[in-house]
Structures are given as structure tokens and as C-alpha cells.
Amino acid sequence: MPHRLAVYPGTFDPCTNGHMDVIRRGAALFEQLVVACAVNISKTPLFSLEERVDMLKRVTSDLANVRVESFTGMVVDYVRGLNGKVILRGLRTFSDYENEVQMAYANRTFAPEIETVFVCASLDESFISSRLIREAAALDGDISSFVPALVAERLKAKAGALKGEVERHGKGQ
């Protein structure tokens, strides 16, 4: 039986046009796509979970079969809780592939009934990462072609925090 629901998990800090590309393509592939905003214990996000969920809901509001939720814990447990069978992931580069396949194998070990489906990023979006966007915004770069307009506005509002993040990591010196 075909899988009607897929879950696209991520931190989305912030949501980029690359994420939107995967969301739109996932929405075309599955009857229902849940964009699942994660609490990632290994990352310190710029935006709060509530801010990230709000932005995602706003930028996906034109997609009738997409809903945005948040979750904590293991993604396979979250997918099981939705009676889902598919995790959707986007690939940009070969290093993404290595990391994503490693994660897919781990998820498969914990939940063999859940498949991971990969879509390759569109060429125009393949170099965009949330980290790159945060760094460019902190350095007053024009990020308007890399993120939805709402996200660009929210990043500008966080300019001070962004500059501090770049300084903490020794970038832009």
C-alpha cells in the first residue's frame, strides 16, 4: 500500500528556499506532508521553537496538504505516533548524503518499518544552508534570494544576536 503521509523533520533555523523546495516537492509526492520542527539537543538555535514553527506555518500556508508541528525526542518515535511510514529528507551535497545515509541507517535500526526517502535539492538551491544564511545576515549580506521574505524580515530583526553568534564562532574577522 502506498504511503500517504510523510514527515519532513528538521531544525529549520531558519527555513530557507532550499527547505521550501523540499517541502513543495514533498507536498507533490505525498497526500499529506508534516513539516516537523525539531528540538535538537546538539544545536543552539537562533530562533525559538515557537518562532520557527510560526515562520514555517506562514511560509507553507499556501500548501493545503502541508501541516507544521514540533516534536522532541527521536524522529522515528514521532513518525510512529502519526502512524507514518516515511521520513522525507533533502540532499544538497555528497557530505549531506553521507550524513543522511548514516542517520537513515540508524533510524532503520530503531524502526525498520519506517523508510527514508531522499530528494535531491534543485540545483539553484543546492548550496543554501541555514548556517550560511545566518552568517550572511550577520554580515549584512543580502539574503533575500535565499529565504522567504518573512524569514528575511525576522533575520533582520535579530541582527544583533546574529552578529554575536558570528563573533562567538570567530567568523568575519
HELIX and SHEET records of a PDB file:
HELIX    1   1 ASN A   17  LEU A   29  1                                  13    
HELIX    2   2 LEU A   49  VAL A   59  1                                  11    
HELIX    3   3 VAL A   75  GLY A   81  1                                   7    
HELIX    4   4 PHE A   94  PHE A  110  1                                  17    
HELIX    5   5 LEU A  123  GLU A  125  5                                   3    
HELIX    6   6 SER A  130  ALA A  138  1                                   9    
HELIX    7   7 ALA A  149  ALA A  157  1                                   9    
HELIX    8   8 ALA A  159  ARG A  168  1                                  10    
SHEET    1   A 5 VAL A  66  PHE A  71  0                                        
SHEET    2   A 5 GLN A  32  ALA A  38  1                                        
SHEET    3   A 5 LEU A   5  GLY A  10  1                                        
SHEET    4   A 5 VAL A  86  LEU A  91  1                                        
SHEET    5   A 5 GLU A 115  CYS A 120  1                                        
END                                                                             
